Amino acid sequence: MIKETVNGTLVLKFDLLENRRGAACAVSTKISAAGELDLGVNGGLAPDIRRRNENIFCSALGADPSRLCRVRQVHGANVAVIAEPGLFSGDADGMMTNVAGIPLLVLSADCGVSCFYDEKHGAVAVMHSGWRGAFLNIYRSAAEAMYINYGTLPGDITACAGPMISRKNYEVGGEFLEKLEHLYPGKGAECVSVVGGRYYFSLRALLKIQLRALGIDRYEFMPLCTYDEKELLFSWRRAKDKGRFGLMAVLK
């Protein structure tokens, strides 16, 4: 993971993507010269402030904010195919494109935000996945959609995942483990720990299991916990934060 400050804005970048000429990808933090960088759309943030913050993040990545594309995230596994800039009108938690110059943005405040980059076919996808999106396997949805639309094979994909809440801070109920075992038999012990009669879920562990099952073996997960990094990242579980950080990717 690389920390980089551009014009007073701190962004996080992936080692696996840093030297790729065909794409740029970064995760935003709270820190910017203009104040706390909140990219949220549903927390009462004034639209002009949100647009200013989007512009700041785009500038840090060298992307054109007028071509920014977002989706209405609903904790599902739908991945929209993007051919032109603008807000996708449907519900989705992921986007993919093979068109250069369209920044794709997904938001989080504890959930996983990820990027699949296919350098061979010139395509990129971004995804938001909390436990629901992970249970529905949005990674599989994205990989299959990239194959259908662009010919992307698992071996073509470099997968990168941003900060997310860690196991020790993600308490769940016993029924959660039952659902996990039903969908992913035998994986409960790898993804859920029991401490003092309480259950703790590792979203990161489940996402890695899904990548390996897809045959994607080139991946990087940022080692930061949203709950712990209160100076850097928003966390709904820590403080019921309405703010959001984001992962953005754009083909060059």
DRENPA-3360 file (N, C-alpha, C; in nm, 2 decimals, always signed):
BEGIN
1 = MIKETVNG = +0.08/-0.12/+0.00/+0.00/+0.00/+0.00/+0.09/+0.12/+0.00 ~ +0.04/+0.22/-0.07/+0.12/+0.35/-0.09/+0.03/+0.46/-0.04 ~ +0.09/+0.55/+0.05/+0.02/+0.67/+0.09/+0.08/+0.79/+0.01 ~ -0.01/+0.86/-0.06/+0.04/+0.97/-0.14/-0.04/+1.10/-0.12 ~ +0.02/+1.21/-0.10/-0.05/+1.34/-0.08/-0.03/+1.42/-0.21 ~ -0.15/+1.46/-0.26/-0.15/+1.54/-0.38/-0.23/+1.67/-0.35 ~ -0.16/+1.78/-0.36/-0.23/+1.91/-0.33/-0.30/+1.91/-0.20 ~ -0.24/+1.85/-0.10/-0.30/+1.85/+0.03/-0.40/+1.74/+0.06;
9 = TLVLKFDL = -0.43/+1.65/-0.04/-0.52/+1.54/-0.03/-0.45/+1.41/-0.02 ~ -0.48/+1.34/+0.09/-0.41/+1.21/+0.11/-0.49/+1.10/+0.05 ~ -0.43/+1.02/-0.04/-0.50/+0.91/-0.10/-0.41/+0.78/-0.08 ~ -0.48/+0.67/-0.09/-0.41/+0.54/-0.07/-0.41/+0.47/-0.20 ~ -0.29/+0.41/-0.24/-0.28/+0.34/-0.37/-0.23/+0.20/-0.35 ~ -0.25/+0.12/-0.45/-0.21/-0.02/-0.44/-0.07/-0.04/-0.51 ~ +0.01/-0.12/-0.45/+0.14/-0.15/-0.50/+0.13/-0.22/-0.64 ~ +0.03/-0.31/-0.65/+0.01/-0.39/-0.77/-0.03/-0.31/-0.89;
17 = LENRRGAA = -0.09/-0.19/-0.87/-0.14/-0.11/-0.98/-0.06/+0.02/-1.00 ~ +0.04/+0.04/-0.91/+0.10/+0.17/-0.92/+0.18/+0.19/-1.05 ~ +0.24/+0.09/-1.10/+0.32/+0.10/-1.23/+0.25/+0.06/-1.35 ~ +0.12/+0.04/-1.34/+0.04/+0.01/-1.46/+0.00/+0.13/-1.54 ~ +0.04/+0.14/-1.66/+0.01/+0.26/-1.74/-0.13/+0.27/-1.79 ~ -0.20/+0.16/-1.79/-0.33/+0.16/-1.85/-0.44/+0.20/-1.76 ~ -0.42/+0.22/-1.63/-0.52/+0.25/-1.54/-0.47/+0.32/-1.41 ~ -0.56/+0.39/-1.35/-0.52/+0.45/-1.22/-0.63/+0.42/-1.12;
25 = CAVSTKIS = -0.59/+0.39/-0.99/-0.69/+0.35/-0.89/-0.64/+0.41/-0.76 ~ -0.73/+0.46/-0.67/-0.69/+0.51/-0.54/-0.81/+0.50/-0.45 ~ -0.78/+0.50/-0.32/-0.89/+0.51/-0.22/-0.87/+0.65/-0.15 ~ -0.98/+0.72/-0.13/-0.98/+0.84/-0.06/-0.97/+0.83/+0.09 ~ -0.93/+0.93/+0.16/-0.92/+0.94/+0.30/-1.00/+1.07/+0.35 ~ -1.01/+1.09/+0.48/-1.07/+1.21/+0.53/-0.99/+1.33/+0.50 ~ -0.86/+1.31/+0.48/-0.77/+1.43/+0.48/-0.76/+1.50/+0.35 ~ -0.79/+1.63/+0.35/-0.77/+1.71/+0.23/-0.75/+1.86/+0.28;
33 = AAGELDLG = -0.69/+1.94/+0.19/-0.66/+2.08/+0.23/-0.79/+2.15/+0.25 ~ -0.90/+2.10/+0.19/-1.03/+2.17/+0.20/-1.11/+2.13/+0.32 ~ -1.05/+2.04/+0.40/-1.12/+1.99/+0.52/-1.16/+1.84/+0.50 ~ -1.24/+1.79/+0.58/-1.28/+1.65/+0.58/-1.34/+1.61/+0.45 ~ -1.28/+1.51/+0.38/-1.33/+1.48/+0.25/-1.43/+1.37/+0.25 ~ -1.56/+1.41/+0.26/-1.67/+1.32/+0.27/-1.73/+1.31/+0.13 ~ -1.75/+1.19/+0.07/-1.80/+1.17/-0.06/-1.94/+1.11/-0.05 ~ -2.00/+1.11/+0.07/-2.14/+1.05/+0.08/-2.25/+1.12/+0.01;
41 = VNGGLAPD = -2.35/+1.05/-0.02/-2.46/+1.11/-0.09/-2.59/+1.11/-0.01 ~ -2.60/+1.04/+0.10/-2.72/+1.03/+0.17/-2.71/+1.08/+0.32 ~ -2.61/+1.14/+0.35/-2.59/+1.18/+0.49/-2.62/+1.33/+0.52 ~ -2.69/+1.40/+0.43/-2.72/+1.54/+0.46/-2.61/+1.63/+0.41 ~ -2.51/+1.58/+0.34/-2.41/+1.67/+0.29/-2.46/+1.75/+0.17 ~ -2.44/+1.88/+0.17/-2.49/+1.97/+0.07/-2.43/+1.92/-0.07 ~ -2.51/+1.92/-0.17/-2.47/+1.87/-0.30/-2.35/+1.94/-0.35 ~ -2.34/+2.08/-0.33/-2.22/+2.15/-0.38/-2.09/+2.11/-0.31;
49 = IRRRNENI = -2.10/+2.08/-0.18/-1.99/+2.03/-0.10/-1.95/+1.89/-0.15 ~ -2.04/+1.80/-0.17/-2.01/+1.67/-0.22/-1.94/+1.68/-0.36 ~ -2.00/+1.76/-0.45/-1.93/+1.77/-0.58/-1.79/+1.83/-0.57 ~ -1.77/+1.93/-0.48/-1.64/+1.98/-0.46/-1.55/+1.87/-0.41 ~ -1.59/+1.79/-0.32/-1.51/+1.68/-0.27/-1.48/+1.57/-0.38 ~ -1.58/+1.54/-0.46/-1.55/+1.45/-0.57/-1.45/+1.51/-0.67 ~ -1.46/+1.64/-0.69/-1.36/+1.71/-0.78/-1.22/+1.70/-0.72 ~ -1.21/+1.71/-0.59/-1.08/+1.70/-0.52/-1.02/+1.57/-0.54;
57 = FCSALGAD = -1.10/+1.46/-0.52/-1.06/+1.33/-0.53/-1.02/+1.30/-0.67 ~ -1.10/+1.34/-0.77/-1.06/+1.32/-0.91/-0.93/+1.39/-0.94 ~ -0.91/+1.51/-0.89/-0.79/+1.58/-0.92/-0.67/+1.50/-0.87 ~ -0.68/+1.44/-0.75/-0.57/+1.37/-0.69/-0.54/+1.25/-0.77 ~ -0.63/+1.20/-0.85/-0.61/+1.08/-0.94/-0.58/+1.12/-1.08 ~ -0.59/+1.25/-1.11/-0.57/+1.29/-1.25/-0.69/+1.25/-1.34 ~ -0.81/+1.25/-1.28/-0.93/+1.21/-1.36/-1.02/+1.33/-1.38 ~ -1.10/+1.32/-1.48/-1.19/+1.43/-1.52/-1.32/+1.42/-1.44;
65 = PSRLCRVR = -1.35/+1.51/-1.35/-1.47/+1.50/-1.26/-1.60/+1.51/-1.34 ~ -1.60/+1.58/-1.46/-1.72/+1.59/-1.54/-1.76/+1.46/-1.60 ~ -1.67/+1.36/-1.60/-1.71/+1.23/-1.65/-1.73/+1.12/-1.55 ~ -1.73/+1.16/-1.42/-1.74/+1.07/-1.31/-1.87/+0.99/-1.32 ~ -1.86/+0.86/-1.28/-1.98/+0.77/-1.28/-1.99/+0.71/-1.15 ~ -2.11/+0.72/-1.09/-2.15/+0.66/-0.96/-2.27/+0.57/-0.98 ~ -2.30/+0.49/-0.88/-2.42/+0.40/-0.88/-2.50/+0.42/-0.75 ~ -2.62/+0.38/-0.75/-2.70/+0.38/-0.63/-2.68/+0.25/-0.56;
73 = QVHGANVA = -2.60/+0.25/-0.46/-2.56/+0.12/-0.40/-2.67/+0.07/-0.31 ~ -2.69/-0.06/-0.32/-2.81/-0.12/-0.24/-2.77/-0.25/-0.17 ~ -2.64/-0.28/-0.15/-2.59/-0.40/-0.09/-2.64/-0.53/-0.17 ~ -2.62/-0.52/-0.30/-2.65/-0.63/-0.38/-2.53/-0.68/-0.46 ~ -2.55/-0.75/-0.57/-2.44/-0.80/-0.65/-2.45/-0.77/-0.80 ~ -2.53/-0.67/-0.83/-2.55/-0.62/-0.97/-2.43/-0.54/-1.01 ~ -2.37/-0.56/-1.12/-2.26/-0.49/-1.18/-2.30/-0.43/-1.31 ~ -2.30/-0.30/-1.31/-2.35/-0.22/-1.43/-2.24/-0.21/-1.54;
81 = VIAEPGLF = -2.27/-0.22/-1.66/-2.18/-0.20/-1.77/-2.19/-0.05/-1.81 ~ -2.08/+0.02/-1.80/-2.08/+0.16/-1.83/-2.01/+0.19/-1.96 ~ -2.08/+0.26/-2.05/-2.03/+0.30/-2.18/-2.02/+0.45/-2.20 ~ -2.08/+0.52/-2.10/-2.07/+0.67/-2.11/-2.07/+0.72/-1.97 ~ -2.02/+0.84/-1.94/-2.02/+0.90/-1.81/-2.16/+0.93/-1.75 ~ -2.17/+0.95/-1.62/-2.29/+0.99/-1.56/-2.34/+0.89/-1.46 ~ -2.44/+0.93/-1.38/-2.50/+0.84/-1.28/-2.58/+0.73/-1.34 ~ -2.54/+0.61/-1.31/-2.62/+0.49/-1.36/-2.76/+0.50/-1.29;
89 = SGDADGMM = -2.86/+0.48/-1.37/-3.00/+0.51/-1.32/-3.06/+0.39/-1.24 ~ -3.00/+0.27/-1.25/-3.05/+0.16/-1.17/-2.97/+0.14/-1.04 ~ -3.02/+0.03/-0.97/-2.95/-0.01/-0.85/-2.84/-0.10/-0.88 ~ -2.72/-0.08/-0.82/-2.61/-0.16/-0.85/-2.50/-0.14/-0.74 ~ -2.41/-0.23/-0.72/-2.30/-0.21/-0.63/-2.17/-0.23/-0.70 ~ -2.17/-0.23/-0.83/-2.05/-0.24/-0.90/-2.07/-0.18/-1.04 ~ -1.95/-0.14/-1.10/-1.95/-0.09/-1.24/-1.83/-0.15/-1.31 ~ -1.84/-0.16/-1.44/-1.73/-0.20/-1.53/-1.73/-0.12/-1.66;
97 = TNVAGIPL = -1.61/-0.10/-1.71/-1.61/-0.03/-1.84/-1.48/-0.07/-1.91 ~ -1.48/-0.05/-2.05/-1.36/-0.06/-2.13/-1.34/+0.07/-2.20 ~ -1.40/+0.18/-2.15/-1.39/+0.31/-2.21/-1.29/+0.39/-2.13 ~ -1.19/+0.44/-2.19/-1.09/+0.53/-2.12/-1.15/+0.66/-2.08 ~ -1.11/+0.71/-1.96/-1.14/+0.84/-1.92/-1.27/+0.85/-1.84 ~ -1.33/+0.74/-1.80/-1.45/+0.75/-1.72/-1.42/+0.70/-1.58 ~ -1.41/+0.79/-1.48/-1.38/+0.75/-1.35/-1.50/+0.68/-1.29 ~ -1.48/+0.56/-1.23/-1.58/+0.48/-1.16/-1.56/+0.49/-1.01;
105 = LVLSADCG = -1.66/+0.53/-0.94/-1.65/+0.55/-0.80/-1.75/+0.47/-0.72 ~ -1.70/+0.40/-0.62/-1.79/+0.33/-0.52/-1.75/+0.38/-0.38 ~ -1.85/+0.38/-0.29/-1.83/+0.44/-0.16/-1.85/+0.33/-0.05 ~ -1.79/+0.37/+0.07/-1.80/+0.28/+0.18/-1.78/+0.35/+0.32 ~ -1.82/+0.29/+0.42/-1.79/+0.34/+0.56/-1.77/+0.22/+0.65 ~ -1.73/+0.11/+0.60/-1.69/-0.02/+0.67/-1.68/-0.13/+0.57 ~ -1.76/-0.13/+0.47/-1.77/-0.24/+0.37/-1.64/-0.24/+0.28 ~ -1.63/-0.35/+0.21/-1.52/-0.36/+0.12/-1.54/-0.28/-0.01;
113 = VSCFYDEK = -1.44/-0.21/-0.06/-1.44/-0.15/-0.19/-1.32/-0.21/-0.27 ~ -1.35/-0.25/-0.39/-1.25/-0.33/-0.47/-1.24/-0.29/-0.61 ~ -1.13/-0.33/-0.68/-1.11/-0.30/-0.82/-1.06/-0.43/-0.89 ~ -1.11/-0.46/-1.00/-1.06/-0.57/-1.09/-1.01/-0.50/-1.21 ~ -0.88/-0.52/-1.24/-0.82/-0.46/-1.36/-0.77/-0.56/-1.46 ~ -0.81/-0.56/-1.58/-0.77/-0.65/-1.69/-0.69/-0.57/-1.79 ~ -0.56/-0.57/-1.77/-0.47/-0.49/-1.86/-0.47/-0.55/-2.00 ~ -0.49/-0.68/-2.02/-0.48/-0.74/-2.15/-0.60/-0.69/-2.24;
121 = HGAVAVMH = -0.72/-0.68/-2.18/-0.83/-0.65/-2.26/-0.87/-0.50/-2.24 ~ -0.80/-0.43/-2.16/-0.83/-0.29/-2.13/-0.96/-0.26/-2.07 ~ -0.99/-0.33/-1.95/-1.11/-0.32/-1.88/-1.09/-0.31/-1.73 ~ -1.19/-0.24/-1.67/-1.18/-0.23/-1.52/-1.32/-0.24/-1.46 ~ -1.32/-0.29/-1.34/-1.45/-0.30/-1.26/-1.42/-0.25/-1.12 ~ -1.52/-0.18/-1.06/-1.51/-0.15/-0.92/-1.64/-0.20/-0.85 ~ -1.62/-0.24/-0.72/-1.73/-0.30/-0.65/-1.74/-0.26/-0.51 ~ -1.86/-0.25/-0.45/-1.88/-0.23/-0.31/-1.94/-0.36/-0.25;
129 = SGWRGAFL = -1.89/-0.41/-0.14/-1.94/-0.53/-0.08/-1.94/-0.53/+0.07 ~ -2.05/-0.52/+0.13/-2.06/-0.55/+0.27/-2.09/-0.70/+0.28 ~ -2.14/-0.74/+0.40/-2.16/-0.89/+0.41/-2.26/-0.94/+0.31 ~ -2.37/-0.86/+0.28/-2.47/-0.90/+0.19/-2.41/-0.92/+0.05 ~ -2.33/-0.82/+0.00/-2.27/-0.83/-0.13/-2.17/-0.94/-0.13 ~ -2.10/-0.97/-0.02/-2.01/-1.08/-0.02/-2.08/-1.21/-0.02 ~ -2.19/-1.23/+0.06/-2.27/-1.35/+0.06/-2.32/-1.38/-0.08 ~ -2.36/-1.27/-0.16/-2.42/-1.28/-0.29/-2.30/-1.30/-0.39;
137 = NIYRSAAE = -2.18/-1.28/-0.35/-2.06/-1.30/-0.43/-2.05/-1.20/-0.55 ~ -2.05/-1.07/-0.52/-2.03/-0.97/-0.62/-1.90/-0.99/-0.70 ~ -1.80/-1.05/-0.64/-1.68/-1.08/-0.71/-1.71/-1.17/-0.83 ~ -1.78/-1.27/-0.81/-1.82/-1.37/-0.91/-1.90/-1.29/-1.02 ~ -2.00/-1.21/-0.98/-2.08/-1.13/-1.07/-1.99/-1.05/-1.16 ~ -1.89/-0.98/-1.10/-1.80/-0.89/-1.18/-1.71/-0.97/-1.28 ~ -1.66/-1.08/-1.23/-1.57/-1.16/-1.31/-1.64/-1.22/-1.43 ~ -1.76/-1.27/-1.40/-1.84/-1.33/-1.51/-1.89/-1.22/-1.61;
145 = AMYINYGT = -1.93/-1.11/-1.56/-1.97/-1.00/-1.65/-1.85/-0.95/-1.73 ~ -1.73/-0.94/-1.68/-1.61/-0.90/-1.75/-1.58/-1.00/-1.86 ~ -1.60/-1.13/-1.83/-1.57/-1.23/-1.93/-1.67/-1.22/-2.05 ~ -1.80/-1.20/-2.01/-1.90/-1.19/-2.12/-1.88/-1.07/-2.20 ~ -1.85/-0.96/-2.14/-1.84/-0.83/-2.22/-1.71/-0.81/-2.28 ~ -1.60/-0.85/-2.22/-1.47/-0.81/-2.26/-1.37/-0.93/-2.29 ~ -1.42/-1.05/-2.26/-1.33/-1.17/-2.28/-1.23/-1.19/-2.16 ~ -1.25/-1.12/-2.05/-1.16/-1.13/-1.94/-1.16/-1.27/-1.87;
153 = LPGDITAC = -1.05/-1.33/-1.86/-1.03/-1.46/-1.79/-0.98/-1.43/-1.64 ~ -1.00/-1.52/-1.55/-0.95/-1.50/-1.41/-0.80/-1.46/-1.41 ~ -0.72/-1.53/-1.49/-0.58/-1.50/-1.50/-0.54/-1.36/-1.55 ~ -0.64/-1.30/-1.61/-0.61/-1.16/-1.66/-0.64/-1.05/-1.55 ~ -0.70/-1.09/-1.44/-0.74/-1.00/-1.34/-0.64/-0.97/-1.23 ~ -0.61/-0.84/-1.21/-0.54/-0.80/-1.09/-0.65/-0.74/-1.00 ~ -0.67/-0.80/-0.88/-0.77/-0.76/-0.79/-0.71/-0.68/-0.67 ~ -0.78/-0.57/-0.64/-0.73/-0.49/-0.53/-0.85/-0.45/-0.44;
161 = AGPMISRK = -0.83/-0.46/-0.31/-0.94/-0.43/-0.21/-0.89/-0.32/-0.11 ~ -0.97/-0.22/-0.09/-0.93/-0.12/+0.00/-0.96/-0.15/+0.15 ~ -0.94/-0.05/+0.24/-0.97/-0.07/+0.38/-1.11/-0.12/+0.40 ~ -1.13/-0.20/+0.51/-1.26/-0.25/+0.55/-1.25/-0.28/+0.70 ~ -1.37/-0.30/+0.76/-1.37/-0.33/+0.90/-1.30/-0.46/+0.93 ~ -1.23/-0.47/+1.04/-1.15/-0.59/+1.07/-1.24/-0.69/+1.15 ~ -1.19/-0.81/+1.16/-1.27/-0.92/+1.23/-1.29/-0.88/+1.38 ~ -1.20/-0.82/+1.45/-1.21/-0.80/+1.59/-1.31/-0.69/+1.62;
169 = NYEVGGEF = -1.35/-0.61/+1.52/-1.45/-0.50/+1.53/-1.58/-0.53/+1.47 ~ -1.60/-0.65/+1.41/-1.72/-0.69/+1.34/-1.79/-0.80/+1.40 ~ -1.87/-0.77/+1.51/-1.94/-0.87/+1.58/-2.07/-0.90/+1.51 ~ -2.11/-1.02/+1.50/-2.23/-1.07/+1.43/-2.30/-1.17/+1.52 ~ -2.42/-1.21/+1.48/-2.50/-1.30/+1.56/-2.48/-1.45/+1.52 ~ -2.52/-1.54/+1.60/-2.51/-1.68/+1.57/-2.58/-1.72/+1.44 ~ -2.69/-1.65/+1.41/-2.76/-1.68/+1.28/-2.68/-1.65/+1.16 ~ -2.59/-1.55/+1.18/-2.51/-1.51/+1.07/-2.42/-1.63/+1.03;
177 = LEKLEHLY = -2.36/-1.69/+1.12/-2.27/-1.81/+1.10/-2.35/-1.92/+1.02 ~ -2.48/-1.94/+1.06/-2.56/-2.04/+1.00/-2.58/-2.01/+0.85 ~ -2.61/-1.88/+0.82/-2.62/-1.84/+0.68/-2.49/-1.86/+0.60 ~ -2.38/-1.82/+0.66/-2.25/-1.83/+0.60/-2.22/-1.98/+0.57 ~ -2.25/-2.07/+0.66/-2.22/-2.21/+0.64/-2.32/-2.27/+0.53 ~ -2.44/-2.22/+0.53/-2.53/-2.26/+0.42/-2.48/-2.23/+0.28 ~ -2.43/-2.10/+0.27/-2.39/-2.06/+0.14/-2.24/-2.10/+0.10 ~ -2.16/-2.11/+0.21/-2.02/-2.15/+0.19/-1.98/-2.26/+0.29;
185 = PGKGAECV = -2.03/-2.38/+0.26/-2.01/-2.50/+0.35/-1.86/-2.52/+0.39 ~ -1.83/-2.53/+0.52/-1.70/-2.56/+0.56/-1.61/-2.43/+0.57 ~ -1.66/-2.32/+0.54/-1.58/-2.19/+0.55/-1.61/-2.11/+0.67 ~ -1.70/-2.15/+0.76/-1.74/-2.08/+0.87/-1.62/-2.05/+0.97 ~ -1.54/-2.16/+0.99/-1.43/-2.15/+1.09/-1.32/-2.05/+1.04 ~ -1.31/-2.04/+0.90/-1.21/-1.95/+0.85/-1.25/-1.80/+0.85 ~ -1.38/-1.78/+0.85/-1.44/-1.65/+0.84/-1.49/-1.59/+0.97 ~ -1.53/-1.68/+1.06/-1.59/-1.63/+1.19/-1.52/-1.69/+1.31;
193 = SVVGGRYY = -1.48/-1.61/+1.40/-1.42/-1.65/+1.52/-1.52/-1.64/+1.64 ~ -1.50/-1.73/+1.74/-1.59/-1.72/+1.85/-1.50/-1.69/+1.98 ~ -1.53/-1.57/+2.04/-1.45/-1.53/+2.15/-1.55/-1.49/+2.27 ~ -1.54/-1.57/+2.37/-1.63/-1.54/+2.49/-1.78/-1.55/+2.45 ~ -1.81/-1.65/+2.36/-1.95/-1.67/+2.33/-2.00/-1.57/+2.22 ~ -1.91/-1.48/+2.18/-1.95/-1.38/+2.08/-1.89/-1.42/+1.94 ~ -1.95/-1.38/+1.83/-1.91/-1.41/+1.70/-1.85/-1.29/+1.63 ~ -1.74/-1.31/+1.56/-1.67/-1.20/+1.49/-1.64/-1.24/+1.35;
201 = FSLRALLK = -1.68/-1.16/+1.25/-1.67/-1.20/+1.11/-1.56/-1.12/+1.04 ~ -1.49/-1.20/+0.96/-1.38/-1.14/+0.87/-1.43/-1.13/+0.73 ~ -1.47/-1.01/+0.69/-1.51/-0.99/+0.55/-1.39/-1.01/+0.46 ~ -1.28/-0.97/+0.50/-1.16/-0.99/+0.42/-1.13/-1.13/+0.39 ~ -1.15/-1.22/+0.49/-1.13/-1.36/+0.47/-1.22/-1.42/+0.37 ~ -1.35/-1.38/+0.37/-1.45/-1.44/+0.28/-1.42/-1.39/+0.14 ~ -1.38/-1.26/+0.12/-1.35/-1.21/-0.01/-1.22/-1.28/-0.07 ~ -1.13/-1.31/+0.01/-1.01/-1.38/-0.04/-1.05/-1.53/-0.08;
209 = IQLRALGI = -1.13/-1.59/+0.00/-1.18/-1.72/-0.04/-1.25/-1.72/-0.18 ~ -1.33/-1.61/-0.20/-1.40/-1.60/-0.33/-1.30/-1.58/-0.44 ~ -1.20/-1.50/-0.42/-1.10/-1.47/-0.53/-1.03/-1.60/-0.56 ~ -0.99/-1.68/-0.46/-0.92/-1.80/-0.49/-1.01/-1.90/-0.57 ~ -1.14/-1.91/-0.53/-1.24/-1.99/-0.59/-1.25/-1.96/-0.74 ~ -1.24/-1.83/-0.77/-1.26/-1.78/-0.91/-1.13/-1.81/-0.99 ~ -1.02/-1.84/-0.92/-0.89/-1.86/-0.99/-0.82/-1.73/-1.01 ~ -0.85/-1.63/-0.93/-0.78/-1.51/-0.93/-0.67/-1.51/-0.82;
217 = DRYEFMPL = -0.54/-1.52/-0.86/-0.44/-1.54/-0.76/-0.35/-1.41/-0.75 ~ -0.38/-1.31/-0.82/-0.30/-1.19/-0.81/-0.39/-1.08/-0.75 ~ -0.37/-1.06/-0.62/-0.45/-0.97/-0.55/-0.38/-0.90/-0.43 ~ -0.43/-0.78/-0.39/-0.37/-0.71/-0.28/-0.49/-0.65/-0.20 ~ -0.48/-0.67/-0.07/-0.57/-0.61/+0.03/-0.50/-0.51/+0.12 ~ -0.55/-0.39/+0.12/-0.49/-0.29/+0.21/-0.51/-0.33/+0.36 ~ -0.41/-0.32/+0.44/-0.42/-0.38/+0.58/-0.48/-0.29/+0.68 ~ -0.56/-0.19/+0.64/-0.62/-0.09/+0.73/-0.76/-0.13/+0.77;
225 = CTYDEKEL = -0.80/-0.11/+0.90/-0.93/-0.13/+0.95/-1.00/+0.00/+0.96 ~ -1.12/+0.01/+0.90/-1.19/+0.14/+0.90/-1.23/+0.18/+1.04 ~ -1.26/+0.08/+1.13/-1.30/+0.11/+1.26/-1.18/+0.17/+1.34 ~ -1.06/+0.12/+1.32/-0.95/+0.16/+1.40/-0.89/+0.30/+1.35 ~ -0.90/+0.32/+1.22/-0.84/+0.44/+1.15/-0.93/+0.56/+1.16 ~ -0.96/+0.61/+1.28/-1.06/+0.71/+1.29/-1.01/+0.85/+1.23 ~ -0.88/+0.87/+1.22/-0.83/+0.99/+1.17/-0.83/+0.99/+1.01 ~ -0.83/+0.87/+0.96/-0.82/+0.85/+0.81/-0.95/+0.82/+0.74;
233 = LFSWRRAK = -1.04/+0.74/+0.81/-1.15/+0.67/+0.74/-1.28/+0.68/+0.82 ~ -1.39/+0.69/+0.74/-1.52/+0.69/+0.80/-1.55/+0.54/+0.84 ~ -1.63/+0.53/+0.95/-1.67/+0.40/+1.00/-1.81/+0.41/+1.06 ~ -1.91/+0.34/+1.00/-2.04/+0.34/+1.05/-2.05/+0.27/+1.18 ~ -1.98/+0.16/+1.20/-1.99/+0.09/+1.33/-1.92/+0.16/+1.44 ~ -1.82/+0.24/+1.41/-1.75/+0.31/+1.52/-1.83/+0.42/+1.57 ~ -1.89/+0.50/+1.48/-1.95/+0.63/+1.52/-2.08/+0.66/+1.45 ~ -2.14/+0.56/+1.39/-2.26/+0.58/+1.31/-2.24/+0.69/+1.21;
241 = DKGRFGLM = -2.11/+0.70/+1.15/-2.07/+0.80/+1.06/-2.17/+0.80/+0.94 ~ -2.21/+0.92/+0.90/-2.28/+0.93/+0.78/-2.19/+0.96/+0.66 ~ -2.06/+0.99/+0.69/-1.97/+1.02/+0.58/-1.92/+0.89/+0.51 ~ -1.86/+0.91/+0.40/-1.82/+0.79/+0.31/-1.68/+0.83/+0.25 ~ -1.60/+0.73/+0.25/-1.48/+0.74/+0.16/-1.50/+0.66/+0.04 ~ -1.41/+0.66/-0.06/-1.44/+0.60/-0.19/-1.32/+0.53/-0.25 ~ -1.35/+0.44/-0.34/-1.25/+0.38/-0.43/-1.28/+0.43/-0.57 ~ -1.18/+0.48/-0.64/-1.20/+0.53/-0.78/-1.10/+0.46/-0.87;
249 = AVLK = -1.15/+0.42/-0.98/-1.06/+0.36/-1.09/-1.10/+0.42/-1.22 ~ -0.99/+0.44/-1.30/-1.02/+0.50/-1.44/-0.92/+0.44/-1.53 ~ -0.96/+0.40/-1.65/-0.87/+0.36/-1.76/-0.81/+0.48/-1.83 ~ -0.69/+0.47/-1.86/-0.62/+0.58/-1.93/-0.62/+0.57/-2.08;
% end
